[in-house]
């Protein structure tokens, strides 16, 4: 009986050791690229990080040497993507290194938040427009979804250190207040959001040369979808959602589409143009705040009334039109409204 007990204990220890040593290439690369302070960059020497790559020893040494760089960011899904993947992988194979790295990333997100509830695009590097509260590419909303899931203990965030639940819930509440404060009012009516804001004045701000202060037809979607996650929403949240939805409806552009056409003389072999299409409804990426007129902008920073007026590189390299609000208007909002009438 004694020998049998010893064997069982040995087997349990062996299983624990296997789990501790179990590895995943993508997760291991995420550990490699994580900065000392907890965040992740989005690039490795100007290129998007390839987590599926087997890095040579020399490359690993270089990456490790760069662990103190201040290029941690929430842009392009960075940091939130890694946290979610590491937690999912930890739950699958049990390697605690992945859990530790994810928790370190969560602490980074909490530390990066401004007192007013917003998040900068980069942290700790707050140079240029990196200091602005950033909704662009769902940066801030990705963070809030991670922290909200943590506060609810769902979507793989249930394995995280319980001491992080309350700080995450507080951060989400502050984030919601920031969202409500930054929603733009025009002539007394709530509309949508700009892609980025000055973190002190809450005023819509410029980012890259072609990303000017505006009402955003894309970034505002993720914000509304997040607000609709809140149970028993206050009248203020309800008004915010309804104001944005009404703006989406009023800002729909019918009768045109934005399509690729073959162009053998161009660099990419195609161009992007606006065509008449009676069956199409689309939205512009940017609208003038006061007039709600769509506008477009090249790298010269000068507004244009049509996308055809900007240079080829920007015309084909940016999402100037899209159908972003379609699912929200047709499916998500009606379902939410049926449960949350004022």
C-alpha positions in Angstrom: 0.0 0.0 0.0 2.9 2.3 0.9 4.6 1.6 -2.5 1.3 2.3 -4.3 1.0 5.7 -2.6 4.5 6.6 -3.5 3.8 5.7 -7.2 0.7 7.9 -7.2 2.5 10.8 -5.7 5.4 10.4 -8.2 2.9 10.3 -11.1 1.2 13.5 -9.9 4.5 15.2 -9.6 5.5 14.1 -13.1 2.2 15.4 -14.5 2.7 18.8 -12.7 6.2 19.0 -14.1 5.1 18.3 -17.6 2.5 21.0 -17.4 5.0 23.4 -16.0 7.4 22.7 -18.9 4.7 22.5 -21.6 5.3 25.1 -24.3 3.6 26.9 -27.1 5.7 28.7 -29.8 3.4 31.7 -30.0 3.2 32.1 -26.3 6.9 31.7 -25.8 7.5 34.4 -28.4 5.1 36.6 -26.5 7.2 36.1 -23.4 10.3 37.0 -25.4 8.8 40.3 -26.7 7.2 41.5 -23.4 8.8 44.6 -22.1 10.2 44.8 -18.5 7.3 47.0 -17.4 4.6 44.6 -18.7 3.5 45.9 -22.1 4.2 44.7 -25.6 5.4 46.6 -28.7 3.6 46.2 -32.0 6.7 46.1 -34.2 10.1 44.4 -34.3 12.5 46.7 -36.2 9.7 48.4 -38.1 7.9 45.2 -39.1 4.8 43.7 -37.4 5.9 41.1 -34.9 5.6 37.5 -36.2 4.8 35.3 -33.2 4.7 32.2 -35.4 8.4 32.5 -36.3 11.2 30.4 -34.9 13.7 33.1 -33.9 17.4 32.3 -34.1 19.6 32.6 -31.0 21.1 35.9 -32.2 17.6 37.3 -32.8 16.5 36.2 -29.4 19.5 37.9 -27.8 18.7 41.1 -29.6 15.0 41.0 -28.6 16.0 40.3 -25.0 18.4 43.3 -25.1 15.5 45.5 -26.1 13.3 44.5 -23.3 13.6 48.0 -21.6 12.5 50.0 -24.7 9.6 52.3 -24.0 7.5 51.2 -27.0 4.8 49.4 -25.1 1.4 50.1 -26.7 -2.3 49.2 -27.0 -2.3 50.2 -30.7 -3.1 47.5 -33.3 -4.3 45.1 -30.6 -0.9 45.1 -28.9 -0.8 44.0 -25.3 -4.5 43.0 -25.1 -4.0 40.4 -27.8 -1.0 38.9 -25.9 -2.8 38.9 -22.6 -5.8 37.0 -24.0 -3.6 34.5 -25.9 -1.4 33.8 -22.9 -4.4 33.2 -20.6 -6.1 30.9 -23.1 -2.8 28.9 -23.5 -2.2 28.8 -19.8 -5.7 27.2 -19.3 -4.9 24.7 -22.0 -1.5 23.5 -21.0 -0.9 24.9 -17.5 2.5 26.7 -18.0 2.5 29.3 -15.2 5.0 31.5 -17.0 2.1 32.4 -19.4 -0.2 33.3 -16.5 2.5 35.4 -14.8 3.2 37.3 -18.1 -0.5 38.0 -18.6 -0.9 39.3 -15.1 2.1 41.5 -15.6 0.4 42.8 -18.8 -2.8 43.5 -16.9 -0.9 45.5 -14.2 0.7 47.5 -17.1 -2.8 48.4 -18.4 -3.9 49.5 -15.0 -0.9 51.7 -14.5 -1.1 53.3 -18.0 -4.7 54.6 -17.4 -5.0 58.3 -16.9 -6.8 59.5 -13.7 -9.6 60.8 -15.9 -10.3 57.2 -17.2 -8.7 57.4 -20.6 -5.7 55.4 -22.0 -2.9 56.8 -24.1 -1.9 55.0 -27.3 1.6 54.3 -25.9 3.0 54.0 -22.4 5.5 55.0 -21.1 6.4 56.9 -24.3 4.0 59.8 -24.3 5.7 61.8 -27.1 4.0 63.3 -30.2 0.4 62.2 -30.3 1.1 59.0 -28.3 -0.2 60.7 -25.2 -3.7 61.2 -26.5 -6.7 59.3 -25.3 -7.0 56.8 -28.2 -10.1 55.1 -29.5 -8.4 54.7 -32.9 -8.4 51.0 -34.0 -10.4 50.2 -30.8 -7.2 50.7 -28.7 -9.0 51.9 -25.5 -12.0 49.7 -26.0 -9.8 46.6 -26.3 -8.3 47.4 -22.9 -11.7 48.0 -21.4 -13.0 44.7 -22.7 -10.1 42.8 -21.1 -10.6 44.6 -17.7 -14.3 44.2 -17.8 -14.0 40.4 -18.6 -11.6 40.2 -15.7 -14.1 42.0 -13.3 -16.7 39.5 -14.4 -14.3 36.5 -14.4 -15.2 35.4 -17.9 -13.5 34.7 -21.3 -10.4 33.1 -19.7 -9.9 36.0 -17.3 -11.2 33.8 -14.4 -7.7 32.4 -13.7 -6.1 35.8 -13.0 -5.0 36.8 -9.5 -8.2 37.8 -7.6 -6.5 40.9 -6.2 -6.8 42.4 -9.7 -10.6 42.1 -9.9 -11.4 45.3 -7.9 -8.8 47.5 -9.6 -10.1 46.4 -13.0 -13.7 47.1 -12.1 -12.7 50.6 -10.9 -10.7 51.2 -14.1 -13.7 50.2 -16.2 -16.0 52.6 -14.3 -13.5 55.4 -14.9 -13.2 54.5 -18.5 -17.0 54.7 -19.0 -17.0 58.2 -17.5 -14.3 59.2 -20.0 -16.3 57.8 -22.8 -19.4 59.7 -21.8 -17.4 62.9 -21.4 -15.8 62.7 -24.8 -18.9 62.0 -26.8 -19.3 65.0 -29.1 -22.4 67.2 -28.9 -23.4 69.2 -32.0 -26.2 71.7 -31.6 -27.3 70.1 -28.4 -27.4 66.6 -29.8 -25.2 63.7 -28.8 -23.4 62.3 -31.9 -20.3 60.1 -32.1 -16.6 60.1 -31.0 -13.4 61.3 -32.4 -10.6 58.7 -32.9 -8.4 60.5 -30.3 -8.6 63.3 -27.7 -6.4 65.6 -25.7 -6.1 63.9 -22.3 -6.4 67.2 -20.4 -9.0 69.2 -22.3 -11.0 66.3 -23.8 -11.0 68.1 -27.1 -10.9 66.1 -30.3 -7.3 65.9 -31.4 -5.1 65.2 -34.5 -3.0 62.1 -34.7 -1.2 61.3 -37.9 -1.2 63.9 -40.6 -4.3 62.4 -42.3 -6.1 61.7 -39.0 -7.7 65.1 -38.2 -10.3 65.9 -35.5 -13.6 64.5 -36.7 -16.6 62.3 -36.0 -15.5 58.7 -36.6 -17.7 56.4 -38.6 -15.6 53.4 -37.5 -14.1 53.8 -34.0 -17.5 54.9 -32.6 -18.8 51.4 -33.3 -16.6 49.6 -30.7 -17.5 52.3 -28.1 -21.2 51.8 -28.5 -20.8 48.0 -28.5 -18.9 48.2 -25.2 -21.6 50.5 -23.6 -24.2 48.0 -24.6 -22.4 45.3 -22.5 -23.2 47.2 -19.3 -26.1 45.6 -17.4 -28.8 47.9 -16.0 -27.4 50.9 -17.8 -28.0 54.4 -16.4 -30.1 56.9 -18.3 -26.8 58.6 -19.2 -25.4 55.5 -20.9 -28.8 54.9 -22.6 -28.8 58.4 -24.0 -25.2 58.0 -25.1 -26.0 54.8 -27.1 -29.2 56.2 -28.6 -27.5 59.5 -29.6 -24.7 57.6 -31.4 -27.2 55.2 -33.1 -29.2 58.2 -34.3 -26.0 59.7 -35.7 -25.1 56.5 -37.5 -28.5 56.5 -39.1 -28.3 60.1 -40.2 -24.7 59.7 -41.5 -25.4 56.7 -43.8 -24.5 57.4 -47.4 -26.7 55.6 -49.9 -26.3 55.0 -53.6 -22.5 54.7 -53.8 -19.8 52.1 -53.1 -16.1 52.2 -52.8 -14.4 49.5 -54.9 -11.2 48.2 -56.3 -10.6 48.5 -60.0 -7.7 47.1 -62.1 -5.1 49.6 -63.0 -2.0 48.1 -64.5 -0.2 51.4 -64.5 -0.4 51.8 -60.8 2.0 50.5 -58.2 -0.3 47.9 -56.7 -2.0 47.0 -59.9 -5.3 48.5 -58.8 -6.9 51.7 -57.7 -9.8 52.4 -55.3 -12.7 54.6 -56.5 -16.2 55.6 -55.6 -18.9 54.3 -58.0 -22.7 54.7 -58.2 -24.5 51.7 -56.7 -28.2 51.9 -55.9 -28.0 48.8 -53.7 -25.2 50.1 -51.5 -25.1 52.0 -48.2 -21.7 52.9 -46.6 -20.3 55.3 -44.1 -17.2 57.6 -44.3 -14.3 57.1 -41.9 -14.3 60.8 -41.0 -17.0 63.5 -40.8 -16.7 67.2 -40.2 -17.8 67.8 -36.6 -20.0 70.9 -37.3 -21.4 70.0 -40.7 -21.3 66.2 -40.7 -19.8 66.3 -44.2 -17.4 63.4 -45.0 -13.8 64.5 -45.7 -10.6 62.9 -46.7 -6.9 63.8 -46.1 -3.6 62.8 -47.5 -0.2 63.0 -45.9 -0.1 66.7 -46.6 -2.8 67.2 -43.8 -5.1 69.2 -46.1 -8.8 68.2 -46.1 -10.4 67.1 -49.4 -14.1 66.7 -50.2 -13.5 63.5 -52.2 -11.3 60.5 -51.8 -10.2 60.9 -55.5 -8.3 64.1 -54.5 -5.8 62.5 -52.2 -2.6 60.7 -53.3 -2.7 57.1 -54.5 -0.7 55.7 -51.6 -3.2 57.0 -49.0 -6.2 56.5 -51.3 -5.5 52.7 -51.5 -3.8 52.4 -48.1 -6.5 53.5 -45.6 -10.1 52.6 -44.8 -11.9 55.7 -46.0 -15.3 54.1 -46.3 -16.9 51.0 -44.8 -20.1 49.3 -43.6 -19.0 49.3 -39.9 -22.3 50.3 -38.3 -24.4 47.8 -40.4 -24.4 44.9 -37.9 -24.9 47.3 -34.9 -27.9 49.0 -36.5 -29.5 45.8 -37.9 -28.9 43.3 -35.1 -27.1 44.5 -31.9 -28.9 47.8 -31.2 -32.5 46.4 -31.8 -31.7 43.5 -29.4 -30.3 45.9 -26.8 -33.2 48.4 -27.2 -35.8 45.7 -26.6 -34.3 45.1 -23.2 -33.3 48.6 -22.2 -36.0 51.0 -23.1 -35.8 54.3 -21.2 
